[in-house]
Amino acid sequence: MHQFKFSYRLALAAAIGMALGAVTTLCCAETAVVEEAHPVDASQWGLGVGVSSESRPYRGVSNHTRVLPLVLYESRWIHFFGNTIDFKLATVDQFSFTLRAKYALGDGYKSSDSPTLRGMDERKGSIWGGATASWDNPYARLSLEWLTAGSTKGNTVQLGIEHGFAMGRFKLTPHLSATWMDSKYVGYYYGVKPNEVIAGRAAYTGKSTSNIAFGVRADYALTPNQLIFLDVGDLQRGTGIKDSPLVDKSSALTARVGYLYKF
């Protein structure tokens, strides 16, 4: 299993390296646009289905695979897709600003999920709200996201960079991000409260930490209205999470595939 994970990450890193190398030569070349443009004031709908698989960090908890319907809505002021809705504030030259709300589907656990979590209070998924800013330039797209959640009283800040290049109907986008989480977030999802302490499960309050994620997303336009996509990546968890007695996985392999039809 360890050999498989190592081989997977090596292949993924090589793919990203080749993609970034190709970007150097292709970023200044004329490329075809995969997605058909639509008028600024016109709205657009899309429906589809997606499948995702992710390695969860908790001891004794297996990989989580889910099938979800995908809904897209795009207008002059709103962008909604999957579990995220953005309210567009302004676009100035290459800079864009939004207010964002999203539901974190993969967060949390129940005490019945594994023997390690037995006797723990349930940690629920959260609705997050905050703001984003992005800068699109000829070489990369830089994004900054700040979110907070009432249930955890925690905050996260994510800095991301990606560059997509297209060849006909095919588009490849390597991406890299760093996400900082404060001690309240880490304490809620990975902490152990005094009333949850048992033999072999020490108290843990949690401390702020940062995760690093990298991957490659591939999009292919079957027709001007139909799109299939695949996103594979690797997440490296920070020490504030790895030090928790509930955690035994320092990294996570992720894979997402889906189909979308745009009306």
N, C-alpha and C positions, 0 to 999 in steps of 0.2 A: 504493500500500500504506500509506504514512504517513497519507494522507487517510482511508483506511478505518479505521485504528487510532484516529485522532483522533475520527472520527465515532462509532465504537463506544464510546469512553470517554465522550464527551459525552452520548450517549444513556443509557449506564449510570448516569452521575452524575445525570442528570435523573430517571431512574427511582427511584434511591435517594432523591433529594430529595423527590419526590412521595410515596414510601412513608413517609418520616419525617414529612412533613407530615400524612399521613393518620393516623399513629400518634398525633399530638398530640390529634386529635379523637376517635379511636376507642379509645384505651387505657383510658378509663374506662367505655366502653360495654360492655354484655353481649355476648359473642361466643360463637359455637358452637365446640365442640371438634372438631377434625378427626379426631383419633385416639380410638378408643373405649377407655375406661379398663378395666383388668383388675385383679383382686384383687392385693394387694401380695405375697402368698405364692405366687401362681400364676406359672408360667413361660409364656413366649410365644416362638414360633418364627416366622421369616419367611424367604422365599426370593425372589430376584429377579435382575435383571441390570442393570448400569450401563455407560454409555459416557462416557469423559472425554477431553477434548482440552486440551492445555496447550502454550504456547510455551516451549521450553527455552532456557536462557541461552547455551549454548556456540556458538561460531562454527561455522557450517557444519552445525549440527544442526537438522533440521526439527522441526515440531510433533510432539508425541507423542500419538497417539490409541490408547486401549486399551479393550477390552471385558472386563469382569470379572463373575463371578458375585457376588451379594450374599447374605450369610447374616446373619440377625438372631437373636439369642438374648437374652431379657430375663428376669431373675428378681430375687428380693429382693436378691441379693448380686452378681450379674454382669450387665453389659451388654456385648454383643459385636455389632459391626456393621462390615462391610467389613474394613478392616485394623487395627481398634482394639478392644481389650478393656479394660474397666474393672472393677476389683474395688471394690465400694462399701464405704466405711469407715463413714461416718456421715452422717446428715442431721439438722441442728439448725435448727428453724424454716425460714428461707429459704436456709440454707447447706448445701451438699453437698460431700463430700470423697471422692476416689477414688484408688486406685493404678492407673496406666495403663501398658499396653504396646501398641506399635504398630509396624508395619513400613512404612518409607518407600518406597513403590513407585517414585516418580519420581526419587529421588536417584541420583547416580552416572553413570558412562559407561564405555565401552570405547574403546580407542585407534582402533578401526576405525569409530567413529561419524562422524568427519569428518577431513579432512586436518590441521586445526588440532590435533587430539588425537593424531596419529600419534606413536608413541614414548612416550606417557604411560603410566604404570602404571594399571591398572584401578582405578576407584573404585566400590566396591560399595554397594548399598543397605544400610541398617542397621536393626536391631531396636532400638527406643528404649524406655526405661523411665523412669517418674517418677511424679509426683503431680499432681492437679488439685484446684482448689477453684472453686465457683461460687456466685453469689448471685442468686436469682430474686426480683425485686421487681415491683410493678405497672407499672413504666416500662421496664425493660430486664433482660436477663440478662447479668451480668458473669461472665467466666470467666478463670481464671489456670491456666496449664499449664507445668510444668517437666519437661523430658525430658533424658536423657543416653544416649549410645550407646557401647558398648565399642569398636566398630571405628574410630570417629573420635576417641574420647576427648573429644568435644565436648559442649556443653550448649546448649540453647535454652530461652527463656522467652517465652511468648506471653500477651498480654493481649487479650481479645476482648470485644466488646459486640454484642448483637443484640436485636431486639424483633420478635416475631411477632404478627400479628393475623389473625383468621379471619373469614370471611364464608361461612357455610354450609359447603360442602365445600372451599372454597378458603382457603389460608393463604399469606400473603406475609411474608417475613422478611428485611429488610435487615440486613447484618452488616458489622462493621469490626474489624480486628485488627492488632496490631503484634507482630512476632516478633523478639526479640533473639537473635543467634547469636554465640558466642564465637569467638576467633581459631583454636582448634583445629578447630572445625567448618568455618569458612571456608577454612582452610588445607588441609583434607583434600579438599574438593570443588572448590575453585577455585584452590588454590595450585599452583606449579610448583617441584618439587624441583631441587636442583643437577644431578642426573643426567638431568633432563628438559629442560634448557635447550638450545635450538638457536637458529639465526639467526631473528629475528622472534618468539621466544618467551622472554622474559626470566624470570629467577627471580622468584617471588612467594610470600611466606610467608603472606599473608592477615592480616586484622585483623578484630576484632569489628565487627558492623554490625547494622542493623535493617531488616527488610522491612515494608512497609505493604500490607495487602490489604483490598479492599472489594468488596461484591457484593450480589446479591439472590437469595434462594432462594424458589421457588414450589412449593407442594405442593398436589396435588388428589386428594381421596379419591373414586375411582370407585365404591367400595362401602365398607362398614365394614371390610372386610378387604383392599382393594386400593388402593394408593397409587402415583401417578406424581409425579416431582419433576424440577425443572430449577433449576440453580444456575449463574449467570453472574457473573464477577468480573474484577477487574484487580489484578495484583500489581506493586508498585513495589519494586525491589530496592535495597538499601543500597549505599553507596559502597565498602564492603569487598569486595563482589562485583563491582560494575561496574568497579573498578580492575584486576581480574584480566585478564591478556593472553589468557585463554581465553574471555572473555565479550564479546559484542557486542550484547546485548539488555538494556536496563535495566528492562524491564517484561515482563509476561506476561499475555496474555488467557487466561482459563480458562472452560471450559464443561463441565458434568456433567448428564447426564440418566439417569433410571433408572425402574425399575418394581419394586414390592415387594408380595408377597402375604403377609399375616399369617394364621397358622393359629389 
